Every structure is written in structure tokens, then in C-alpha cells.
Amino acid sequence: MSFQVVQRRPFDVATYLATGVVNYTGPAVSPATNELLKDTIQMNPGEETSIIMNFNSYTGRYVWHCHILEHEDMI
């Protein structure tokens, strides 16, 4: 199943952690051409990443899966 990256937008992480409020620090940026239709994407620290996808006939629960190297190092 593929999805499309719509945009990325930087935000103030310290404010979010302290208050739960998202305070954007810059404009939304369109994805690179090679990221338009993917099944995995890079999500950068301090950025909100917006995606869209078509679930078609899929029903049920979906899993968000993370590949952060620090997680792998703890095994």
C-alpha cells in the first residue's frame, strides 16, 4: 500500500513538549519528486509530515512502524 507525502512543516519542539501546542516555525514545504508516492518515508525531527492514502477495500487497524537507529541499538 502506497501513500503520498503532501508536505512537511517545521515546528517548535520545546513548546510542543511543554504545552502540547504546535507552534509552526516556518512555511509548509512540498516533498521531493522521489517522495510523491511511497510505501516508506523519512520523517525528520522537528517537522510535521502530512500524508494521504487511499484505503480502498482495506478495513481494520493499521500500524505505524518506526525505524529509528537508537531503537535497533537497544536490542
Predicted model as a PDB file, atoms N, CA, C, CB and O in Angstrom, pLDDT in the B-factor column:
MODEL        1                                                                  
ATOM      1  N   MET A   1       0.849  -1.167   0.000  1.00 56.00           N  
ATOM      2  CA  MET A   1       0.000   0.000   0.000  1.00 56.00           C  
ATOM      3  C   MET A   1       0.896   1.232   0.000  1.00 56.00           C  
ATOM      4  CB  MET A   1      -0.967  -0.003   1.219  1.00 56.00           C  
ATOM      5  O   MET A   1       1.799   1.345   0.830  1.00 56.00           O  
ATOM      6  N   SER A   2       0.655   2.138  -0.912  1.00 70.00           N  
ATOM      7  CA  SER A   2       1.448   3.360  -1.014  1.00 70.00           C  
ATOM      8  C   SER A   2       0.662   4.549  -0.505  1.00 70.00           C  
ATOM      9  CB  SER A   2       1.890   3.600  -2.457  1.00 70.00           C  
ATOM     10  O   SER A   2      -0.568   4.529  -0.456  1.00 70.00           O  
ATOM     11  N   PHE A   3       1.385   5.572  -0.130  1.00 78.00           N  
ATOM     12  CA  PHE A   3       0.758   6.817   0.271  1.00 78.00           C  
ATOM     13  C   PHE A   3       1.543   7.968  -0.316  1.00 78.00           C  
ATOM     14  CB  PHE A   3       0.673   6.932   1.806  1.00 78.00           C  
ATOM     15  O   PHE A   3       2.648   7.777  -0.824  1.00 78.00           O  
ATOM     16  N   GLN A   4       0.983   9.156  -0.249  1.00 84.00           N  
ATOM     17  CA  GLN A   4       1.590  10.326  -0.851  1.00 84.00           C  
ATOM     18  C   GLN A   4       1.951  11.336   0.225  1.00 84.00           C  
ATOM     19  CB  GLN A   4       0.651  10.951  -1.887  1.00 84.00           C  
ATOM     20  O   GLN A   4       1.121  11.693   1.062  1.00 84.00           O  
ATOM     21  N   VAL A   5       3.201  11.795   0.196  1.00 87.00           N  
ATOM     22  CA  VAL A   5       3.617  12.867   1.091  1.00 87.00           C  
ATOM     23  C   VAL A   5       3.050  14.162   0.525  1.00 87.00           C  
ATOM     24  CB  VAL A   5       5.188  12.934   1.237  1.00 87.00           C  
ATOM     25  O   VAL A   5       3.271  14.485  -0.642  1.00 87.00           O  
ATOM     26  N   VAL A   6       2.322  14.901   1.350  1.00 90.00           N  
ATOM     27  CA  VAL A   6       1.704  16.153   0.911  1.00 90.00           C  
ATOM     28  C   VAL A   6       2.630  17.330   1.204  1.00 90.00           C  
ATOM     29  CB  VAL A   6       0.338  16.358   1.603  1.00 90.00           C  
ATOM     30  O   VAL A   6       2.883  18.166   0.336  1.00 90.00           O  
ATOM     31  N   GLN A   7       3.133  17.385   2.441  1.00 93.00           N  
ATOM     32  CA  GLN A   7       4.006  18.490   2.831  1.00 93.00           C  
ATOM     33  C   GLN A   7       4.719  18.170   4.132  1.00 93.00           C  
ATOM     34  CB  GLN A   7       3.206  19.791   2.972  1.00 93.00           C  
ATOM     35  O   GLN A   7       4.362  17.232   4.844  1.00 93.00           O  
ATOM     36  N   ARG A   8       5.728  18.965   4.424  1.00 94.00           N  
ATOM     37  CA  ARG A   8       6.409  18.955   5.717  1.00 94.00           C  
ATOM     38  C   ARG A   8       6.432  20.392   6.226  1.00 94.00           C  
ATOM     39  CB  ARG A   8       7.869  18.358   5.607  1.00 94.00           C  
ATOM     40  O   ARG A   8       6.530  21.341   5.448  1.00 94.00           O  
ATOM     41  N   ARG A   9       6.338  20.536   7.557  1.00 96.00           N  
ATOM     42  CA  ARG A   9       6.337  21.884   8.122  1.00 96.00           C  
ATOM     43  C   ARG A   9       7.059  21.850   9.458  1.00 96.00           C  
ATOM     44  CB  ARG A   9       4.885  22.428   8.289  1.00 96.00           C  
ATOM     45  O   ARG A   9       6.718  21.044  10.324  1.00 96.00           O  
ATOM     46  N   PRO A  10       8.060  22.720   9.642  1.00 97.00           N  
ATOM     47  CA  PRO A  10       8.803  22.731  10.907  1.00 97.00           C  
ATOM     48  C   PRO A  10       7.979  23.326  12.045  1.00 97.00           C  
ATOM     49  CB  PRO A  10      10.103  23.515  10.747  1.00 97.00           C  
ATOM     50  O   PRO A  10       7.151  24.212  11.836  1.00 97.00           O  
ATOM     51  N   PHE A  11       8.227  22.818  13.258  1.00 97.00           N  
ATOM     52  CA  PHE A  11       7.548  23.357  14.437  1.00 97.00           C  
ATOM     53  C   PHE A  11       8.504  23.405  15.618  1.00 97.00           C  
ATOM     54  CB  PHE A  11       6.308  22.514  14.787  1.00 97.00           C  
ATOM     55  O   PHE A  11       9.555  22.765  15.604  1.00 97.00           O  
ATOM     56  N   ASP A  12       8.135  24.163  16.633  1.00 97.00           N  
ATOM     57  CA  ASP A  12       8.950  24.342  17.838  1.00 97.00           C  
ATOM     58  C   ASP A  12       8.727  23.148  18.766  1.00 97.00           C  
ATOM     59  CB  ASP A  12       8.598  25.686  18.565  1.00 97.00           C  
ATOM     60  O   ASP A  12       7.687  23.039  19.416  1.00 97.00           O  
ATOM     61  N   VAL A  13       9.699  22.269  18.818  1.00 95.00           N  
ATOM     62  CA  VAL A  13       9.583  21.037  19.608  1.00 95.00           C  
ATOM     63  C   VAL A  13       9.503  21.350  21.097  1.00 95.00           C  
ATOM     64  CB  VAL A  13      10.775  20.105  19.330  1.00 95.00           C  
ATOM     65  O   VAL A  13       8.713  20.730  21.809  1.00 95.00           O  
ATOM     66  N   ALA A  14      10.295  22.292  21.580  1.00 96.00           N  
ATOM     67  CA  ALA A  14      10.295  22.622  23.012  1.00 96.00           C  
ATOM     68  C   ALA A  14       8.917  23.105  23.462  1.00 96.00           C  
ATOM     69  CB  ALA A  14      11.358  23.698  23.318  1.00 96.00           C  
ATOM     70  O   ALA A  14       8.436  22.698  24.520  1.00 96.00           O  
ATOM     71  N   THR A  15       8.280  23.967  22.673  1.00 96.00           N  
ATOM     72  CA  THR A  15       6.943  24.446  23.009  1.00 96.00           C  
ATOM     73  C   THR A  15       5.946  23.299  23.013  1.00 96.00           C  
ATOM     74  CB  THR A  15       6.496  25.531  22.026  1.00 96.00           C  
ATOM     75  O   THR A  15       5.094  23.216  23.897  1.00 96.00           O  
ATOM     76  N   TYR A  16       6.049  22.417  22.030  1.00 93.00           N  
ATOM     77  CA  TYR A  16       5.134  21.282  21.966  1.00 93.00           C  
ATOM     78  C   TYR A  16       5.286  20.371  23.189  1.00 93.00           C  
ATOM     79  CB  TYR A  16       5.375  20.482  20.681  1.00 93.00           C  
ATOM     80  O   TYR A  16       4.292  19.953  23.783  1.00 93.00           O  
ATOM     81  N   LEU A  17       6.526  20.068  23.559  1.00 93.00           N  
ATOM     82  CA  LEU A  17       6.757  19.188  24.710  1.00 93.00           C  
ATOM     83  C   LEU A  17       6.277  19.822  26.012  1.00 93.00           C  
ATOM     84  CB  LEU A  17       8.242  18.842  24.820  1.00 93.00           C  
ATOM     85  O   LEU A  17       5.801  19.122  26.905  1.00 93.00           O  
ATOM     86  N   ALA A  18       6.398  21.131  26.122  1.00 95.00           N  
ATOM     87  CA  ALA A  18       5.999  21.818  27.356  1.00 95.00           C  
ATOM     88  C   ALA A  18       4.493  22.048  27.457  1.00 95.00           C  
ATOM     89  CB  ALA A  18       6.711  23.145  27.454  1.00 95.00           C  
ATOM     90  O   ALA A  18       3.926  22.002  28.549  1.00 95.00           O  
ATOM     91  N   THR A  19       3.837  22.299  26.299  1.00 95.00           N  
ATOM     92  CA  THR A  19       2.440  22.719  26.355  1.00 95.00           C  
ATOM     93  C   THR A  19       1.482  21.848  25.535  1.00 95.00           C  
ATOM     94  CB  THR A  19       2.336  24.128  25.885  1.00 95.00           C  
ATOM     95  O   THR A  19       0.268  21.904  25.735  1.00 95.00           O  
ATOM     96  N   GLY A  20       2.022  21.046  24.617  1.00 93.00           N  
ATOM     97  CA  GLY A  20       1.165  20.270  23.733  1.00 93.00           C  
ATOM     98  C   GLY A  20       0.635  21.074  22.555  1.00 93.00           C  
ATOM     99  O   GLY A  20      -0.162  20.576  21.761  1.00 93.00           O  
ATOM    100  N   VAL A  21       1.087  22.331  22.448  1.00 95.00           N  
ATOM    101  CA  VAL A  21       0.647  23.214  21.369  1.00 95.00           C  
ATOM    102  C   VAL A  21       1.677  23.194  20.243  1.00 95.00           C  
ATOM    103  CB  VAL A  21       0.432  24.663  21.890  1.00 95.00           C  
ATOM    104  O   VAL A  21       2.876  23.340  20.483  1.00 95.00           O  
ATOM    105  N   VAL A  22       1.199  23.012  19.014  1.00 95.00           N  
ATOM    106  CA  VAL A  22       2.089  23.026  17.857  1.00 95.00           C  
ATOM    107  C   VAL A  22       2.247  24.464  17.380  1.00 95.00           C  
ATOM    108  CB  VAL A  22       1.542  22.117  16.714  1.00 95.00           C  
ATOM    109  O   VAL A  22       1.284  25.088  16.933  1.00 95.00           O  
ATOM    110  N   ASN A  23       3.467  24.987  17.478  1.00 96.00           N  
ATOM    111  CA  ASN A  23       3.788  26.344  17.043  1.00 96.00           C  
ATOM    112  C   ASN A  23       4.707  26.221  15.824  1.00 96.00           C  
ATOM    113  CB  ASN A  23       4.468  27.185  18.205  1.00 96.00           C  
ATOM    114  O   ASN A  23       5.893  25.926  15.966  1.00 96.00           O  
ATOM    115  N   TYR A  24       4.159  26.447  14.634  1.00 97.00           N  
ATOM    116  CA  TYR A  24       4.943  26.320  13.411  1.00 97.00           C  
ATOM    117  C   TYR A  24       5.991  27.411  13.343  1.00 97.00           C  
ATOM    118  CB  TYR A  24       4.039  26.372  12.176  1.00 97.00           C  
ATOM    119  O   TYR A  24       5.742  28.558  13.716  1.00 97.00           O  
ATOM    120  N   THR A  25       7.173  27.036  12.859  1.00 97.00           N  
ATOM    121  CA  THR A  25       8.292  27.980  12.790  1.00 97.00           C  
ATOM    122  C   THR A  25       8.671  28.324  11.357  1.00 97.00           C  
ATOM    123  CB  THR A  25       9.497  27.411  13.510  1.00 97.00           C  
ATOM    124  O   THR A  25       9.631  29.060  11.131  1.00 97.00           O  
ATOM    125  N   GLY A  26       7.938  27.808  10.403  1.00 97.00           N  
ATOM    126  CA  GLY A  26       8.228  28.107   9.007  1.00 97.00           C  
ATOM    127  C   GLY A  26       7.099  27.637   8.123  1.00 97.00           C  
ATOM    128  O   GLY A  26       6.136  27.031   8.595  1.00 97.00           O  
ATOM    129  N   PRO A  27       7.218  27.917   6.840  1.00 97.00           N  
ATOM    130  CA  PRO A  27       6.161  27.539   5.897  1.00 97.00           C  
ATOM    131  C   PRO A  27       6.184  26.045   5.595  1.00 97.00           C  
ATOM    132  CB  PRO A  27       6.302  28.330   4.601  1.00 97.00           C  
ATOM    133  O   PRO A  27       7.189  25.368   5.812  1.00 97.00           O  
ATOM    134  N   ALA A  28       5.067  25.548   5.093  1.00 96.00           N  
ATOM    135  CA  ALA A  28       4.998  24.161   4.632  1.00 96.00           C  
ATOM    136  C   ALA A  28       5.852  24.014   3.381  1.00 96.00           C  
ATOM    137  CB  ALA A  28       3.524  23.733   4.351  1.00 96.00           C  
ATOM    138  O   ALA A  28       5.908  24.917   2.546  1.00 96.00           O  
ATOM    139  N   VAL A  29       6.517  22.866   3.257  1.00 94.00           N  
ATOM    140  CA  VAL A  29       7.401  22.592   2.123  1.00 94.00           C  
ATOM    141  C   VAL A  29       6.901  21.351   1.408  1.00 94.00           C  
ATOM    142  CB  VAL A  29       8.879  22.409   2.586  1.00 94.00           C  
ATOM    143  O   VAL A  29       6.602  20.339   2.042  1.00 94.00           O  
ATOM    144  N   SER A  30       6.811  21.426   0.092  1.00 92.00           N  
ATOM    145  CA  SER A  30       6.398  20.270  -0.707  1.00 92.00           C  
ATOM    146  C   SER A  30       7.480  19.202  -0.696  1.00 92.00           C  
ATOM    147  CB  SER A  30       6.085  20.693  -2.152  1.00 92.00           C  
ATOM    148  O   SER A  30       8.658  19.520  -0.534  1.00 92.00           O  
ATOM    149  N   PRO A  31       7.098  17.934  -0.867  1.00 88.00           N  
ATOM    150  CA  PRO A  31       8.090  16.860  -0.871  1.00 88.00           C  
ATOM    151  C   PRO A  31       8.916  16.863  -2.153  1.00 88.00           C  
ATOM    152  CB  PRO A  31       7.405  15.509  -0.699  1.00 88.00           C  
ATOM    153  O   PRO A  31       8.529  17.457  -3.159  1.00 88.00           O  
ATOM    154  N   ALA A  32      10.053  16.193  -2.094  1.00 86.00           N  
ATOM    155  CA  ALA A  32      10.870  15.991  -3.294  1.00 86.00           C  
ATOM    156  C   ALA A  32      10.106  15.092  -4.264  1.00 86.00           C  
ATOM    157  CB  ALA A  32      12.261  15.367  -2.932  1.00 86.00           C  
ATOM    158  O   ALA A  32       9.243  14.320  -3.847  1.00 86.00           O  
ATOM    159  N   THR A  33      10.412  15.187  -5.522  1.00 85.00           N  
ATOM    160  CA  THR A  33       9.726  14.401  -6.550  1.00 85.00           C  
ATOM    161  C   THR A  33       9.787  12.904  -6.266  1.00 85.00           C  
ATOM    162  CB  THR A  33      10.329  14.688  -7.914  1.00 85.00           C  
ATOM    163  O   THR A  33       8.820  12.189  -6.527  1.00 85.00           O  
ATOM    164  N   ASN A  34      10.908  12.422  -5.737  1.00 82.00           N  
ATOM    165  CA  ASN A  34      11.049  10.986  -5.473  1.00 82.00           C  
ATOM    166  C   ASN A  34      10.246  10.518  -4.264  1.00 82.00           C  
ATOM    167  CB  ASN A  34      12.502  10.645  -5.267  1.00 82.00           C  
ATOM    168  O   ASN A  34      10.243   9.328  -3.951  1.00 82.00           O  
ATOM    169  N   GLU A  35       9.567  11.434  -3.582  1.00 80.00           N  
ATOM    170  CA  GLU A  35       8.754  11.067  -2.419  1.00 80.00           C  
ATOM    171  C   GLU A  35       7.253  11.170  -2.673  1.00 80.00           C  
ATOM    172  CB  GLU A  35       9.118  11.941  -1.251  1.00 80.00           C  
ATOM    173  O   GLU A  35       6.463  11.048  -1.738  1.00 80.00           O  
ATOM    174  N   LEU A  36       6.857  11.388  -3.894  1.00 73.00           N  
ATOM    175  CA  LEU A  36       5.443  11.631  -4.150  1.00 73.00           C  
ATOM    176  C   LEU A  36       4.574  10.414  -3.871  1.00 73.00           C  
ATOM    177  CB  LEU A  36       5.251  12.067  -5.573  1.00 73.00           C  
ATOM    178  O   LEU A  36       3.473  10.574  -3.343  1.00 73.00           O  
ATOM    179  N   LEU A  37       5.010   9.225  -4.196  1.00 75.00           N  
ATOM    180  CA  LEU A  37       4.218   8.021  -3.953  1.00 75.00           C  
ATOM    181  C   LEU A  37       5.138   6.942  -3.408  1.00 75.00           C  
ATOM    182  CB  LEU A  37       3.499   7.538  -5.253  1.00 75.00           C  
ATOM    183  O   LEU A  37       5.934   6.370  -4.152  1.00 75.00           O  
ATOM    184  N   LYS A  38       5.034   6.660  -2.115  1.00 75.00           N  
ATOM    185  CA  LYS A  38       5.975   5.761  -1.442  1.00 75.00           C  
ATOM    186  C   LYS A  38       5.238   4.795  -0.525  1.00 75.00           C  
ATOM    187  CB  LYS A  38       7.009   6.565  -0.640  1.00 75.00           C  
ATOM    188  O   LYS A  38       4.060   4.982  -0.223  1.00 75.00           O  
ATOM    189  N   ASP A  39       5.951   3.756  -0.084  1.00 76.00           N  
ATOM    190  CA  ASP A  39       5.411   2.907   0.976  1.00 76.00           C  
ATOM    191  C   ASP A  39       6.191   3.110   2.271  1.00 76.00           C  
ATOM    192  CB  ASP A  39       5.448   1.425   0.556  1.00 76.00           C  
ATOM    193  O   ASP A  39       5.777   2.624   3.324  1.00 76.00           O  
ATOM    194  N   THR A  40       7.316   3.822   2.205  1.00 78.00           N  
ATOM    195  CA  THR A  40       8.046   4.255   3.402  1.00 78.00           C  
ATOM    196  C   THR A  40       8.581   5.658   3.132  1.00 78.00           C  
ATOM    197  CB  THR A  40       9.218   3.255   3.766  1.00 78.00           C  
ATOM    198  O   THR A  40       8.901   5.994   1.992  1.00 78.00           O  
ATOM    199  N   ILE A  41       8.677   6.474   4.177  1.00 81.00           N  
ATOM    200  CA  ILE A  41       9.223   7.820   4.022  1.00 81.00           C  
ATOM    201  C   ILE A  41      10.110   8.153   5.198  1.00 81.00           C  
ATOM    202  CB  ILE A  41       8.102   8.859   3.887  1.00 81.00           C  
ATOM    203  O   ILE A  41      10.042   7.513   6.247  1.00 81.00           O  
ATOM    204  N   GLN A  42      10.936   9.155   5.015  1.00 81.00           N  
ATOM    205  CA  GLN A  42      11.741   9.685   6.108  1.00 81.00           C  
ATOM    206  C   GLN A  42      10.938  10.785   6.785  1.00 81.00           C  
ATOM    207  CB  GLN A  42      13.124  10.221   5.597  1.00 81.00           C  
ATOM    208  O   GLN A  42      10.394  11.667   6.121  1.00 81.00           O  
ATOM    209  N   MET A  43      10.867  10.728   8.111  1.00 83.00           N  
ATOM    210  CA  MET A  43      10.196  11.772   8.893  1.00 83.00           C  
ATOM    211  C   MET A  43      11.267  12.425   9.748  1.00 83.00           C  
ATOM    212  CB  MET A  43       9.013  11.191   9.781  1.00 83.00           C  
ATOM    213  O   MET A  43      11.884  11.780  10.595  1.00 83.00           O  
ATOM    214  N   ASN A  44      11.477  13.701   9.518  1.00 86.00           N  
ATOM    215  CA  ASN A  44      12.572  14.417  10.163  1.00 86.00           C  
ATOM    216  C   ASN A  44      12.164  14.972  11.525  1.00 86.00           C  
ATOM    217  CB  ASN A  44      13.055  15.548   9.268  1.00 86.00           C  
ATOM    218  O   ASN A  44      11.010  15.354  11.717  1.00 86.00           O  
ATOM    219  N   PRO A  45      13.112  15.020  12.481  1.00 89.00           N  
ATOM    220  CA  PRO A  45      12.818  15.606  13.790  1.00 89.00           C  
ATOM    221  C   PRO A  45      12.399  17.066  13.637  1.00 89.00           C  
ATOM    222  CB  PRO A  45      14.043  15.495  14.723  1.00 89.00           C  
ATOM    223  O   PRO A  45      12.951  17.794  12.812  1.00 89.00           O  
ATOM    224  N   GLY A  46      11.428  17.485  14.429  1.00 93.00           N  
ATOM    225  CA  GLY A  46      11.004  18.873  14.419  1.00 93.00           C  
ATOM    226  C   GLY A  46      10.173  19.264  13.214  1.00 93.00           C  
ATOM    227  O   GLY A  46      10.009  20.450  12.928  1.00 93.00           O  
ATOM    228  N   GLU A  47       9.648  18.275  12.504  1.00 94.00           N  
ATOM    229  CA  GLU A  47       8.793  18.549  11.353  1.00 94.00           C  
ATOM    230  C   GLU A  47       7.513  17.739  11.447  1.00 94.00           C  
ATOM    231  CB  GLU A  47       9.528  18.238  10.041  1.00 94.00           C  
ATOM    232  O   GLU A  47       7.527  16.567  11.823  1.00 94.00           O  
ATOM    233  N   GLU A  48       6.420  18.374  11.102  1.00 92.00           N  
ATOM    234  CA  GLU A  48       5.154  17.670  10.942  1.00 92.00           C  
ATOM    235  C   GLU A  48       5.103  17.214   9.486  1.00 92.00           C  
ATOM    236  CB  GLU A  48       3.907  18.586  11.324  1.00 92.00           C  
ATOM    237  O   GLU A  48       5.313  18.015   8.575  1.00 92.00           O  
ATOM    238  N   THR A  49       4.826  15.940   9.268  1.00 89.00           N  
ATOM    239  CA  THR A  49       4.733  15.398   7.915  1.00 89.00           C  
ATOM    240  C   THR A  49       3.284  15.019   7.642  1.00 89.00           C  
ATOM    241  CB  THR A  49       5.677  14.167   7.731  1.00 89.00           C  
ATOM    242  O   THR A  49       2.694  14.223   8.372  1.00 89.00           O  
ATOM    243  N   SER A  50       2.718  15.594   6.591  1.00 89.00           N  
ATOM    244  CA  SER A  50       1.328  15.295   6.211  1.00 89.00           C  
ATOM    245  C   SER A  50       1.333  14.316   5.042  1.00 89.00           C  
ATOM    246  CB  SER A  50       0.548  16.602   5.833  1.00 89.00           C  
ATOM    247  O   SER A  50       2.057  14.498   4.063  1.00 89.00           O  
ATOM    248  N   ILE A  51       0.502  13.263   5.164  1.00 85.00           N  
ATOM    249  CA  ILE A  51       0.404  12.266   4.109  1.00 85.00           C  
ATOM    250  C   ILE A  51      -1.068  11.990   3.813  1.00 85.00           C  
ATOM    251  CB  ILE A  51       1.141  10.961   4.509  1.00 85.00           C  
ATOM    252  O   ILE A  51      -1.941  12.264   4.636  1.00 85.00           O  
ATOM    253  N   ILE A  52      -1.329  11.446   2.626  1.00 84.00           N  
ATOM    254  CA  ILE A  52      -2.665  10.970   2.286  1.00 84.00           C  
ATOM    255  C   ILE A  52      -2.527   9.571   1.710  1.00 84.00           C  
ATOM    256  CB  ILE A  52      -3.381  11.933   1.275  1.00 84.00           C  
ATOM    257  O   ILE A  52      -1.499   9.226   1.126  1.00 84.00           O  
ATOM    258  N   MET A  53      -3.565   8.773   1.879  1.00 80.00           N  
ATOM    259  CA  MET A  53      -3.570   7.432   1.299  1.00 80.00           C  
ATOM    260  C   MET A  53      -5.001   6.990   1.046  1.00 80.00           C  
ATOM    261  CB  MET A  53      -2.848   6.427   2.224  1.00 80.00           C  
ATOM    262  O   MET A  53      -5.943   7.484   1.665  1.00 80.00           O  
ATOM    263  N   ASN A  54      -5.141   6.058   0.132  1.00 75.00           N  
ATOM    264  CA  ASN A  54      -6.440   5.508  -0.214  1.00 75.00           C  
ATOM    265  C   ASN A  54      -6.515   4.098   0.352  1.00 75.00           C  
ATOM    266  CB  ASN A  54      -6.673   5.514  -1.759  1.00 75.00           C  
ATOM    267  O   ASN A  54      -5.717   3.236  -0.018  1.00 75.00           O  
ATOM    268  N   PHE A  55      -7.463   3.861   1.240  1.00 73.00           N  
ATOM    269  CA  PHE A  55      -7.587   2.562   1.882  1.00 73.00           C  
ATOM    270  C   PHE A  55      -8.370   1.559   1.042  1.00 73.00           C  
ATOM    271  CB  PHE A  55      -8.245   2.719   3.222  1.00 73.00           C  
ATOM    272  O   PHE A  55      -8.354   0.367   1.346  1.00 73.00           O  
ATOM    273  N   ASN A  56      -9.048   2.005   0.005  1.00 76.00           N  
ATOM    274  CA  ASN A  56      -9.837   1.125  -0.870  1.00 76.00           C  
ATOM    275  C   ASN A  56     -10.629   0.105  -0.065  1.00 76.00           C  
ATOM    276  CB  ASN A  56      -8.924   0.403  -1.867  1.00 76.00           C  
ATOM    277  O   ASN A  56     -11.477   0.467   0.750  1.00 76.00           O  
ATOM    278  N   SER A  57     -10.348  -1.161  -0.297  1.00 74.00           N  
ATOM    279  CA  SER A  57     -11.105  -2.218   0.369  1.00 74.00           C  
ATOM    280  C   SER A  57     -10.474  -2.666   1.690  1.00 74.00           C  
ATOM    281  CB  SER A  57     -11.235  -3.404  -0.553  1.00 74.00           C  
ATOM    282  O   SER A  57     -10.961  -3.609   2.313  1.00 74.00           O  
ATOM    283  N   TYR A  58      -9.407  -2.009   2.121  1.00 72.00           N  
ATOM    284  CA  TYR A  58      -8.769  -2.397   3.374  1.00 72.00           C  
ATOM    285  C   TYR A  58      -9.618  -1.942   4.559  1.00 72.00           C  
ATOM    286  CB  TYR A  58      -7.349  -1.802   3.467  1.00 72.00           C  
ATOM    287  O   TYR A  58     -10.072  -0.799   4.602  1.00 72.00           O  
ATOM    288  N   THR A  59      -9.826  -2.827   5.502  1.00 74.00           N  
ATOM    289  CA  THR A  59     -10.549  -2.468   6.715  1.00 74.00           C  
ATOM    290  C   THR A  59      -9.755  -2.939   7.916  1.00 74.00           C  
ATOM    291  CB  THR A  59     -11.975  -3.077   6.721  1.00 74.00           C  
ATOM    292  O   THR A  59      -8.890  -3.807   7.795  1.00 74.00           O  
ATOM    293  N   GLY A  60     -10.038  -2.387   9.040  1.00 74.00           N  
ATOM    294  CA  GLY A  60      -9.371  -2.834  10.257  1.00 74.00           C  
ATOM    295  C   GLY A  60      -8.375  -1.824  10.775  1.00 74.00           C  
ATOM    296  O   GLY A  60      -8.468  -0.631  10.486  1.00 74.00           O  
ATOM    297  N   ARG A  61      -7.432  -2.308  11.534  1.00 74.00           N  
ATOM    298  CA  ARG A  61      -6.433  -1.462  12.173  1.00 74.00           C  
ATOM    299  C   ARG A  61      -5.174  -1.379  11.321  1.00 74.00           C  
ATOM    300  CB  ARG A  61      -6.096  -1.992  13.568  1.00 74.00           C  
ATOM    301  O   ARG A  61      -4.859  -2.281  10.546  1.00 74.00           O  
ATOM    302  N   TYR A  62      -4.464  -0.266  11.491  1.00 68.00           N  
ATOM    303  CA  TYR A  62      -3.214  -0.047  10.770  1.00 68.00           C  
ATOM    304  C   TYR A  62      -2.121   0.270  11.773  1.00 68.00           C  
ATOM    305  CB  TYR A  62      -3.357   1.096   9.727  1.00 68.00           C  
ATOM    306  O   TYR A  62      -2.379   0.867  12.818  1.00 68.00           O  
ATOM    307  N   VAL A  63      -0.913  -0.125  11.456  1.00 67.00           N  
ATOM    308  CA  VAL A  63       0.221   0.055  12.348  1.00 67.00           C  
ATOM    309  C   VAL A  63       1.155   1.111  11.777  1.00 67.00           C  
ATOM    310  CB  VAL A  63       0.970  -1.275  12.562  1.00 67.00           C  
ATOM    311  O   VAL A  63       1.485   1.090  10.592  1.00 67.00           O  
ATOM    312  N   TRP A  64       1.574   2.032  12.632  1.00 64.00           N  
ATOM    313  CA  TRP A  64       2.615   2.985  12.274  1.00 64.00           C  
ATOM    314  C   TRP A  64       3.909   2.371  12.775  1.00 64.00           C  
ATOM    315  CB  TRP A  64       2.356   4.432  12.892  1.00 64.00           C  
ATOM    316  O   TRP A  64       4.029   2.074  13.963  1.00 64.00           O  
ATOM    317  N   HIS A  65       4.863   2.178  11.908  1.00 65.00           N  
ATOM    318  CA  HIS A  65       6.094   1.476  12.261  1.00 65.00           C  
ATOM    319  C   HIS A  65       7.274   2.411  12.097  1.00 65.00           C  
ATOM    320  CB  HIS A  65       6.281   0.210  11.396  1.00 65.00           C  
ATOM    321  O   HIS A  65       7.374   3.114  11.091  1.00 65.00           O  
ATOM    322  N   CYS A  66       8.161   2.429  13.063  1.00 67.00           N  
ATOM    323  CA  CYS A  66       9.279   3.360  13.107  1.00 67.00           C  
ATOM    324  C   CYS A  66      10.605   2.614  13.017  1.00 67.00           C  
ATOM    325  CB  CYS A  66       9.226   4.199  14.386  1.00 67.00           C  
ATOM    326  O   CYS A  66      10.797   1.586  13.668  1.00 67.00           O  
ATOM    327  N   HIS A  67      11.514   3.140  12.207  1.00 66.00           N  
ATOM    328  CA  HIS A  67      12.873   2.594  12.114  1.00 66.00           C  
ATOM    329  C   HIS A  67      13.860   3.657  12.574  1.00 66.00           C  
ATOM    330  CB  HIS A  67      13.198   2.128  10.657  1.00 66.00           C  
ATOM    331  O   HIS A  67      14.499   4.315  11.753  1.00 66.00           O  
ATOM    332  N   ILE A  68      13.985   3.822  13.879  1.00 67.00           N  
ATOM    333  CA  ILE A  68      14.953   4.759  14.440  1.00 67.00           C  
ATOM    334  C   ILE A  68      16.142   3.930  14.911  1.00 67.00           C  
ATOM    335  CB  ILE A  68      14.333   5.616  15.621  1.00 67.00           C  
ATOM    336  O   ILE A  68      15.976   2.956  15.645  1.00 67.00           O  
ATOM    337  N   LEU A  69      17.340   4.320  14.487  1.00 63.00           N  
ATOM    338  CA  LEU A  69      18.521   3.523  14.794  1.00 63.00           C  
ATOM    339  C   LEU A  69      18.726   3.310  16.285  1.00 63.00           C  
ATOM    340  CB  LEU A  69      19.735   4.176  14.213  1.00 63.00           C  
ATOM    341  O   LEU A  69      19.214   2.257  16.696  1.00 63.00           O  
ATOM    342  N   GLU A  70      18.359   4.294  17.105  1.00 63.00           N  
ATOM    343  CA  GLU A  70      18.521   4.137  18.541  1.00 63.00           C  
ATOM    344  C   GLU A  70      17.699   2.967  19.060  1.00 63.00           C  
ATOM    345  CB  GLU A  70      18.127   5.416  19.262  1.00 63.00           C  
ATOM    346  O   GLU A  70      18.120   2.293  20.000  1.00 63.00           O  
ATOM    347  N   HIS A  71      16.537   2.712  18.469  1.00 58.00           N  
ATOM    348  CA  HIS A  71      15.716   1.570  18.870  1.00 58.00           C  
ATOM    349  C   HIS A  71      16.434   0.271  18.560  1.00 58.00           C  
ATOM    350  CB  HIS A  71      14.350   1.604  18.166  1.00 58.00           C  
ATOM    351  O   HIS A  71      16.454  -0.648  19.379  1.00 58.00           O  
ATOM    352  N   GLU A  72      17.033   0.194  17.360  1.00 57.00           N  
ATOM    353  CA  GLU A  72      17.733  -1.020  16.949  1.00 57.00           C  
ATOM    354  C   GLU A  72      18.947  -1.284  17.824  1.00 57.00           C  
ATOM    355  CB  GLU A  72      18.157  -0.919  15.492  1.00 57.00           C  
ATOM    356  O   GLU A  72      19.281  -2.440  18.085  1.00 57.00           O  
ATOM    357  N   ASP A  73      19.623  -0.211  18.289  1.00 57.00           N  
ATOM    358  CA  ASP A  73      20.816  -0.369  19.110  1.00 57.00           C  
ATOM    359  C   ASP A  73      20.510  -0.918  20.489  1.00 57.00           C  
ATOM    360  CB  ASP A  73      21.522   0.943  19.241  1.00 57.00           C  
ATOM    361  O   ASP A  73      21.410  -1.434  21.152  1.00 57.00           O  
ATOM    362  N   MET A  74      19.261  -0.822  20.944  1.00 53.00           N  
ATOM    363  CA  MET A  74      18.901  -1.278  22.293  1.00 53.00           C  
ATOM    364  C   MET A  74      18.567  -2.760  22.339  1.00 53.00           C  
ATOM    365  CB  MET A  74      17.725  -0.482  22.812  1.00 53.00           C  
ATOM    366  O   MET A  74      18.290  -3.295  23.412  1.00 53.00           O  
ATOM    367  N   ILE A  75      18.587  -3.420  21.211  1.00 50.00           N  
ATOM    368  CA  ILE A  75      18.253  -4.854  21.196  1.00 50.00           C  
ATOM    369  C   ILE A  75      19.445  -5.675  21.597  1.00 50.00           C  
ATOM    370  CB  ILE A  75      17.761  -5.292  19.816  1.00 50.00           C  
ATOM    371  O   ILE A  75      19.361  -6.902  21.645  1.00 50.00           O  
TER     372      ILE A  75                                                      
ENDMDL                                                                          
END                                                                             
